[in-house]
């Protein structure tokens, strides 16, 4: 019977990072993964393949709409869907092989198969039992659906099926206006699909700053994405080649139906704890299926930990990675830490949307006395030159201390720009600290300095 210091269940961002950090700290480590490849949902059927398709479709959009403006006169490219799928697959393969290399480099044993915890310190894989002083559950999440909507991954698809459709559909109905629905809806809209998004609420991207929500939806409408808001989906049906969604409008309870080639169910994700044997071990779950942990990510059983999508918090790969490093530090007798107030979120549409910390509404709900500095990308020279001037940077600071409480960006490279604000918040910086920091010209980053200046006496280029 093999014995380890740590067995990590799940080879996704949380699991493989936890494994590498454990090994770096001198712990004999094994990582169990049921897929043929490491990387979890994010790398295989989530973050990475979706970004590959977003990148490819954005290049098509640039060729169709902006090349001629810059004097690049050529025939508009056509789409070879099979080649685009190959590009996506090659991107996935390059990344999964990279993780395999890191496992070998750090002498982590990769145990292939689906794991269950058969007792304290015991993990069963393919009828073999392995022992460990510590077990880390990092089994991730899976797509969730709603009543009367059955996913078949052909006509009614989850995000997984949407990444590998056999052909580009002429029409697509997306159920849910969250991150997944908007990203994949953007991909297909750029490729020529008529995309209609149904959302139960009266706004997109729940939890986002209201001003950003409204601006974002307005921009997406300009990109020919249609929205039906306040739509309560009742059911979805399919024939051989079409799908239909039946829904009611919340405002008047009127019944409606929409037909399309593909229905994408983008109603969120749920913790994946199937087959782990948690019930028999009496490991406690909350009412949403998340594993309950203490401040050290330990479950209700000692020496069994849980991180990532299986516990509460935003289902983000980088949140899982932070927890993976922190739990490894805990197991090694050090002090692991995650600052949950400074975890950014990003939507990789064009323009991108990124946020960190409190929204303006949250700050007011918490009775914080705040000031808001905003700068439009229309005033940024680099953004105007690159036909990327939609959107703005918004910084929320404490009115008395000037400390940055939150930041929200909709615009070019927002997913990269947000980290300047994350670092500032991690160090407890004030808006004035950013305003007094020289930023290179011409860069998108200047918009952050301008928003910081707007928290004080005013932006220069507004």
C-alpha positions as CSV (number, residue, x, y, z in Angstrom):
1,X,0.0,0.0,0.0
2,X,1.5,3.3,-1.1
3,X,1.8,6.0,1.6
4,X,2.0,9.8,1.0
5,X,2.2,12.9,3.1
6,X,-0.5,14.4,0.9
7,X,-3.0,13.0,-1.7
8,X,-4.8,15.7,-3.7
9,X,-8.0,14.7,-5.4
10,X,-8.4,16.7,-8.6
11,X,-5.9,17.9,-11.1
12,X,-7.5,21.3,-11.9
13,X,-6.1,24.7,-11.0
14,X,-6.6,24.2,-7.3
15,X,-5.4,20.6,-7.2
16,X,-2.4,20.8,-9.4
17,X,-1.2,24.0,-7.8
18,X,-1.7,22.5,-4.3
19,X,0.3,19.4,-5.4
20,X,3.2,21.5,-6.8
21,X,3.3,23.7,-3.7
22,X,3.2,20.6,-1.3
23,X,6.1,19.0,-3.2
24,X,8.1,22.2,-3.1
25,X,7.6,22.2,0.7
26,X,9.2,18.8,0.9
27,X,6.0,16.7,1.2
28,X,5.6,13.4,-0.6
29,X,2.7,14.2,-2.9
30,X,0.3,12.4,-5.2
31,X,-2.5,13.9,-7.3
32,X,-5.5,11.9,-8.5
33,X,-7.2,12.9,-11.8
34,X,-10.0,11.0,-13.5
35,X,-9.6,12.7,-16.9
36,X,-6.9,11.5,-19.3
37,X,-5.2,14.9,-19.0
38,X,-4.4,17.3,-16.1
39,X,-5.8,20.8,-15.8
40,X,-9.4,20.1,-14.8
41,X,-12.4,21.8,-16.3
42,X,-10.6,25.2,-16.7
43,X,-7.8,23.9,-19.0
44,X,-9.7,21.2,-20.8
45,X,-13.2,22.4,-21.3
46,X,-13.4,25.9,-19.7
47,X,-11.0,28.9,-19.3
48,X,-8.4,28.0,-21.9
49,X,-10.4,26.7,-24.9
50,X,-13.0,29.4,-24.5
51,X,-10.2,32.1,-24.5
52,X,-8.8,30.5,-27.7
53,X,-12.1,30.8,-29.4
54,X,-12.6,34.3,-28.1
55,X,-9.2,35.3,-29.4
56,X,-9.8,33.8,-32.8
57,X,-13.3,35.3,-33.2
58,X,-12.0,38.7,-32.1
59,X,-9.3,38.6,-34.8
60,X,-12.1,37.9,-37.3
61,X,-14.1,40.9,-36.0
62,X,-11.0,43.2,-36.3
63,X,-10.5,42.0,-39.9
64,X,-14.1,42.7,-40.8
65,X,-14.5,46.0,-39.0
66,X,-11.2,47.8,-38.5
67,X,-8.5,46.6,-40.9
68,X,-9.7,48.8,-43.8
69,X,-9.7,51.8,-41.5
70,X,-6.0,51.3,-40.9
71,X,-5.2,50.9,-44.6
72,X,-5.0,47.1,-44.5
73,X,-6.9,46.3,-47.6
74,X,-7.5,42.6,-48.2
75,X,-10.2,40.0,-48.7
76,X,-12.1,39.5,-45.4
77,X,-11.1,36.1,-44.0
78,X,-13.5,33.2,-44.1
79,X,-13.9,30.8,-41.2
80,X,-12.6,27.3,-41.3
81,X,-14.3,25.9,-38.2
82,X,-12.4,22.7,-38.2
83,X,-9.1,24.5,-38.2
84,X,-10.3,26.8,-35.5
85,X,-11.2,23.8,-33.4
86,X,-7.7,22.3,-34.1
87,X,-6.1,25.6,-32.9
88,X,-8.2,25.3,-29.7
89,X,-7.2,21.7,-29.2
90,X,-3.5,22.5,-29.8
91,X,-3.7,25.2,-27.2
92,X,-5.2,22.8,-24.7
93,X,-2.6,20.1,-25.4
94,X,0.3,22.6,-25.0
95,X,-1.0,23.6,-21.5
96,X,-1.8,20.0,-20.3
97,X,1.7,18.8,-21.3
98,X,3.1,21.8,-19.4
99,X,1.5,20.6,-16.2
100,X,2.7,17.0,-16.8
101,X,6.2,18.4,-17.1
102,X,5.8,20.3,-13.8
103,X,4.6,17.1,-12.1
104,X,7.7,15.3,-13.2
105,X,10.0,18.2,-12.3
106,X,8.5,18.3,-8.8
107,X,8.4,14.5,-8.4
108,X,4.6,14.4,-7.9
109,X,3.0,11.0,-8.6
110,X,0.1,11.3,-11.0
111,X,-2.6,8.7,-10.1
112,X,-5.1,8.2,-12.9
113,X,-8.7,7.3,-12.1
114,X,-11.7,8.5,-10.1
115,X,-11.1,8.7,-6.3
116,X,-13.2,8.1,-3.3
117,X,-12.2,8.5,0.3
118,X,-12.7,5.1,2.0
119,X,-11.7,6.2,5.5
120,X,-9.6,8.6,7.4
121,X,-6.3,8.8,5.5
122,X,-7.4,6.4,2.8
123,X,-8.1,7.0,-0.9
124,X,-9.4,4.4,-3.2
125,X,-8.7,4.5,-6.9
126,X,-9.7,1.7,-9.3
127,X,-10.0,-0.7,-6.4
128,X,-6.5,0.1,-5.1
129,X,-6.1,1.8,-1.7
130,X,-3.6,4.5,-1.1
131,X,-2.8,6.1,2.3
132,X,-2.0,9.7,3.1
133,X,-1.5,11.7,6.3
134,X,-3.5,14.5,4.6
135,X,-6.1,14.5,1.9
136,X,-7.0,17.6,-0.2
137,X,-10.4,17.6,-2.0
138,X,-10.1,19.8,-5.2
139,X,-12.7,18.0,-7.3
140,X,-14.1,21.2,-8.9
141,X,-17.5,21.8,-10.3
142,X,-19.9,20.8,-13.1
143,X,-22.5,22.7,-15.2
144,X,-25.8,23.1,-13.5
145,X,-29.2,23.3,-15.2
146,X,-32.8,24.2,-14.4
147,X,-36.0,22.2,-14.2
148,X,-37.4,20.8,-17.5
149,X,-34.2,21.6,-19.4
150,X,-32.2,18.4,-20.1
151,X,-28.7,18.8,-21.6
152,X,-27.8,16.4,-24.4
153,X,-24.6,18.2,-25.6
154,X,-26.0,18.2,-29.2
155,X,-28.8,20.7,-29.4
156,X,-29.3,21.6,-25.7
157,X,-25.7,22.1,-24.6
158,X,-23.6,23.1,-21.6
159,X,-20.5,25.2,-22.0
160,X,-18.6,22.0,-22.6
161,X,-20.7,21.1,-25.7
162,X,-20.7,24.7,-26.9
163,X,-16.9,24.6,-27.2
164,X,-17.0,21.7,-29.7
165,X,-20.1,22.1,-31.8
166,X,-19.8,20.2,-35.1
167,X,-20.6,23.4,-37.1
168,X,-21.3,27.1,-36.5
169,X,-25.0,27.4,-35.8
170,X,-27.2,30.0,-37.6
171,X,-29.1,30.7,-34.4
172,X,-28.4,30.2,-30.7
173,X,-30.4,30.8,-27.6
174,X,-28.4,31.3,-24.4
175,X,-30.1,30.7,-21.1
176,X,-28.4,33.0,-18.6
177,X,-26.6,36.3,-18.9
178,X,-23.6,35.5,-16.7
179,X,-20.0,35.2,-17.6
180,X,-20.2,31.9,-19.4
181,X,-23.3,32.9,-21.5
182,X,-21.8,36.2,-22.5
183,X,-18.4,34.9,-23.4
184,X,-19.6,32.0,-25.5
185,X,-22.5,34.1,-26.9
186,X,-19.8,36.6,-28.0
187,X,-17.8,33.9,-29.8
188,X,-20.7,32.8,-31.9
189,X,-22.1,36.3,-32.5
190,X,-18.7,37.2,-34.1
191,X,-18.8,34.1,-36.2
192,X,-22.1,35.1,-37.7
193,X,-24.6,33.3,-35.4
194,X,-27.8,35.2,-34.4
195,X,-27.5,35.0,-30.6
196,X,-30.4,35.7,-28.2
197,X,-29.8,35.7,-24.5
198,X,-32.6,35.0,-22.0
199,X,-32.1,36.2,-18.5
200,X,-34.4,35.9,-15.5
201,X,-33.2,39.1,-13.9
202,X,-33.6,42.6,-15.3
203,X,-29.9,43.0,-15.6
204,X,-26.9,41.0,-16.9
205,X,-23.9,39.7,-14.8
206,X,-25.5,39.5,-11.4
207,X,-23.3,41.0,-8.6
208,X,-21.5,43.4,-10.9
209,X,-21.4,47.2,-10.4
210,X,-24.7,48.6,-11.8
211,X,-23.1,51.2,-14.0
212,X,-20.8,48.6,-15.6
213,X,-23.8,46.3,-16.1
214,X,-25.7,48.9,-18.0
215,X,-22.7,50.0,-20.1
216,X,-21.7,46.4,-20.9
217,X,-25.2,45.4,-22.0
218,X,-25.4,48.5,-24.2
219,X,-22.1,47.6,-25.9
220,X,-23.1,43.9,-26.4
221,X,-26.4,45.0,-28.1
222,X,-24.3,47.1,-30.5
223,X,-22.5,43.8,-31.3
224,X,-25.9,42.3,-32.5
225,X,-26.5,40.2,-29.4
226,X,-30.2,40.3,-28.5
227,X,-31.4,40.2,-24.9
228,X,-34.8,39.2,-23.4
229,X,-34.7,40.3,-19.8
230,X,-37.0,39.2,-17.0
231,X,-37.6,35.8,-18.8
232,X,-38.4,32.8,-16.6
233,X,-37.6,29.7,-18.6
234,X,-40.2,27.0,-18.2
235,X,-38.7,24.2,-20.3
236,X,-36.7,23.4,-23.4
237,X,-37.6,20.8,-26.1
238,X,-35.8,19.6,-29.2
239,X,-36.5,17.9,-32.5
240,X,-33.9,16.4,-34.8
241,X,-32.3,19.7,-35.8
242,X,-33.9,22.5,-33.7
243,X,-34.5,23.4,-30.1
244,X,-37.2,25.4,-28.5
245,X,-37.2,27.3,-25.2
246,X,-40.5,28.1,-23.6
247,X,-40.4,31.1,-21.2
248,X,-42.7,33.5,-19.4
249,X,-42.0,37.2,-18.9
250,X,-42.0,38.2,-15.3
251,X,-43.6,41.6,-16.0
252,X,-46.9,40.2,-17.2
253,X,-46.6,36.4,-16.9
254,X,-47.1,36.1,-20.7
255,X,-45.9,32.9,-22.4
256,X,-43.4,32.9,-25.3
257,X,-41.3,30.5,-27.3
258,X,-38.0,30.9,-29.2
259,X,-36.6,28.4,-31.7
260,X,-32.9,28.0,-32.5
261,X,-30.3,25.6,-33.8
262,X,-28.6,25.4,-30.5
263,X,-29.6,26.1,-26.9
264,X,-26.8,26.9,-24.5
265,X,-27.6,26.4,-20.9
266,X,-25.4,28.9,-19.0
267,X,-27.1,28.9,-15.6
268,X,-24.0,28.5,-13.5
269,X,-22.0,25.6,-12.0
270,X,-22.4,23.4,-8.9
271,X,-19.8,21.6,-6.7
272,X,-18.7,18.2,-8.0
273,X,-18.6,15.8,-5.1
274,X,-20.0,12.7,-6.8
275,X,-18.5,9.4,-5.7
276,X,-16.1,10.8,-3.1
277,X,-17.9,9.0,-0.3
278,X,-18.4,12.2,1.8
279,X,-21.8,11.0,3.2
280,X,-20.3,7.8,4.7
281,X,-17.5,9.9,6.3
282,X,-20.0,12.4,7.7
283,X,-18.1,15.3,6.0
284,X,-20.6,18.2,6.2
285,X,-22.0,20.0,3.2
286,X,-24.0,23.3,3.2
287,X,-27.5,23.6,1.6
288,X,-25.9,24.4,-1.8
289,X,-23.7,21.3,-1.8
290,X,-20.4,23.0,-0.9
291,X,-18.1,21.3,1.5
292,X,-18.0,23.1,4.8
293,X,-14.4,24.1,6.0
294,X,-12.8,26.1,8.7
295,X,-10.4,29.1,8.2
296,X,-7.6,26.6,7.4
297,X,-9.7,24.8,4.7
298,X,-10.1,21.7,6.9
299,X,-13.4,19.9,6.6
300,X,-15.3,18.5,9.6
301,X,-12.9,15.6,9.6
302,X,-9.3,16.3,10.7
303,X,-6.6,16.2,8.0
304,X,-9.1,16.2,5.2
305,X,-9.1,19.6,3.4
306,X,-11.2,21.1,0.6
307,X,-10.4,24.0,-1.8
308,X,-11.7,25.6,-5.0
309,X,-15.2,25.2,-6.5
310,X,-16.2,22.5,-3.9
311,X,-16.2,25.1,-1.2
312,X,-18.0,28.5,-0.9
313,X,-16.9,31.5,-2.7
314,X,-16.5,32.6,-6.4
315,X,-15.9,29.7,-8.8
316,X,-12.7,31.1,-10.2
317,X,-9.6,29.3,-11.2
318,X,-7.3,31.8,-9.6
319,X,-9.2,31.7,-6.3
320,X,-8.7,27.9,-6.3
321,X,-5.0,28.4,-7.1
322,X,-4.6,30.8,-4.1
323,X,-6.3,28.3,-1.8
324,X,-4.1,25.5,-3.2
325,X,-1.0,27.3,-2.3
326,X,-2.4,28.3,1.1
327,X,-3.6,24.8,2.1
328,X,-0.2,23.4,1.2
329,X,1.4,25.9,3.5
330,X,-1.0,24.9,6.3
331,X,-0.3,21.2,5.8
332,X,3.5,21.9,5.9
333,X,3.1,23.7,9.3
334,X,3.4,27.2,7.9
335,X,0.8,30.0,7.7
336,X,-1.3,29.9,4.5
337,X,-3.4,32.9,3.7
338,X,-5.9,34.1,1.1
339,X,-7.2,37.7,1.0
340,X,-10.7,37.1,-0.2
341,X,-11.3,40.9,-0.5
342,X,-8.8,41.2,-3.3
343,X,-9.8,38.5,-5.8
344,X,-10.4,39.9,-9.2
345,X,-13.0,38.7,-11.7
346,X,-12.8,39.1,-15.4
347,X,-15.1,38.6,-18.4
348,X,-13.1,38.0,-21.6
349,X,-15.5,39.6,-24.1
350,X,-14.5,42.6,-26.2
351,X,-14.3,44.9,-24.4
352,X,-13.2,43.0,-21.4
353,X,-14.8,43.6,-18.0
354,X,-12.8,43.3,-14.8
355,X,-13.5,44.1,-11.1
356,X,-12.1,43.8,-7.7
357,X,-13.4,44.7,-4.2
358,X,-16.6,46.5,-3.5
359,X,-19.1,47.8,-6.0
360,X,-20.5,51.3,-5.5
361,X,-23.8,49.7,-4.4
362,X,-22.1,47.4,-1.9
363,X,-20.1,50.3,-0.4
364,X,-23.3,52.3,0.1
365,X,-25.1,49.3,1.6
366,X,-22.3,49.0,4.1
367,X,-22.8,52.7,5.0
368,X,-19.3,53.5,3.8
369,X,-18.6,57.2,3.0
370,X,-17.1,57.0,-0.5
371,X,-15.9,59.0,-3.4
372,X,-15.9,57.7,-7.0
373,X,-13.3,58.5,-9.6
374,X,-14.1,57.6,-13.3
375,X,-12.3,58.0,-16.5
376,X,-13.6,57.1,-20.0
377,X,-11.4,55.3,-22.4
378,X,-12.5,57.8,-25.0
379,X,-10.0,60.2,-23.4
380,X,-7.1,57.6,-23.7
381,X,-4.9,58.1,-26.8
382,X,-3.9,54.5,-27.1
383,X,-7.5,53.2,-26.9
384,X,-8.7,55.7,-29.6
385,X,-5.8,54.6,-31.9
386,X,-6.8,51.0,-31.4
387,X,-10.5,51.4,-32.0
388,X,-11.0,50.3,-28.4
389,X,-12.4,53.5,-26.7
390,X,-15.6,52.0,-25.4
391,X,-15.8,51.8,-21.6
392,X,-14.2,53.3,-18.5
393,X,-12.2,52.8,-15.3
394,X,-14.0,53.4,-12.1
395,X,-12.3,53.6,-8.7
396,X,-14.2,53.6,-5.4
397,X,-12.2,55.0,-2.5
398,X,-13.0,55.8,1.2
399,X,-14.0,59.5,1.4
400,X,-12.0,60.0,4.7
401,X,-8.9,57.9,4.2
402,X,-8.7,57.8,0.4
403,X,-8.0,54.0,0.7
404,X,-9.1,52.1,-2.5
405,X,-12.1,49.9,-1.7
406,X,-12.9,48.6,-5.2
407,X,-12.3,49.1,-8.9
408,X,-14.2,48.3,-12.0
409,X,-13.0,48.4,-15.6
410,X,-14.8,47.9,-18.9
411,X,-12.5,48.4,-21.8
412,X,-9.4,47.1,-23.6
413,X,-7.2,44.7,-21.7
414,X,-9.3,45.2,-18.5
415,X,-8.3,41.7,-17.3
416,X,-4.7,42.8,-17.2
417,X,-5.2,46.3,-16.1
418,X,-7.1,45.2,-13.0
419,X,-4.0,43.8,-11.3
420,X,-2.5,47.2,-10.7
421,X,-5.5,47.9,-8.6
422,X,-5.3,44.5,-6.9
423,X,-1.7,45.2,-5.9
424,X,-2.7,48.7,-4.7
425,X,-5.5,47.3,-2.5
426,X,-3.3,44.5,-1.2
427,X,-0.9,47.1,0.1
428,X,-3.6,49.4,1.4
429,X,-2.9,52.1,-1.1
430,X,-4.8,55.3,-1.5
431,X,-6.2,56.7,-4.7
432,X,-3.6,59.5,-4.4
433,X,-0.8,56.9,-4.4
434,X,-1.9,55.8,-7.8
435,X,-2.5,59.3,-9.0
436,X,1.1,60.3,-8.0
437,X,2.6,57.2,-9.8
438,X,4.1,58.0,-13.2
439,X,2.4,55.9,-16.0
440,X,4.0,55.4,-19.4
441,X,2.4,57.1,-22.4
442,X,0.7,56.0,-24.5
443,X,-0.8,53.0,-22.6
444,X,-4.2,51.8,-21.5
445,X,-2.9,52.0,-18.0
446,X,-3.0,55.8,-18.0
447,X,-6.8,55.4,-17.7
448,X,-6.3,54.0,-14.2
449,X,-4.1,57.0,-13.2
450,X,-6.7,59.3,-14.6
451,X,-9.5,57.6,-12.6
452,X,-7.4,57.9,-9.5
453,X,-6.9,61.6,-10.2
454,X,-10.7,61.9,-10.6
455,X,-11.0,60.7,-6.9
456,X,-9.2,63.9,-6.0
457,X,-9.0,67.3,-7.8
458,X,-9.9,65.8,-11.2
459,X,-8.6,63.9,-14.2
460,X,-6.4,65.7,-16.7
461,X,-7.8,64.4,-20.0
462,X,-11.5,64.3,-19.1
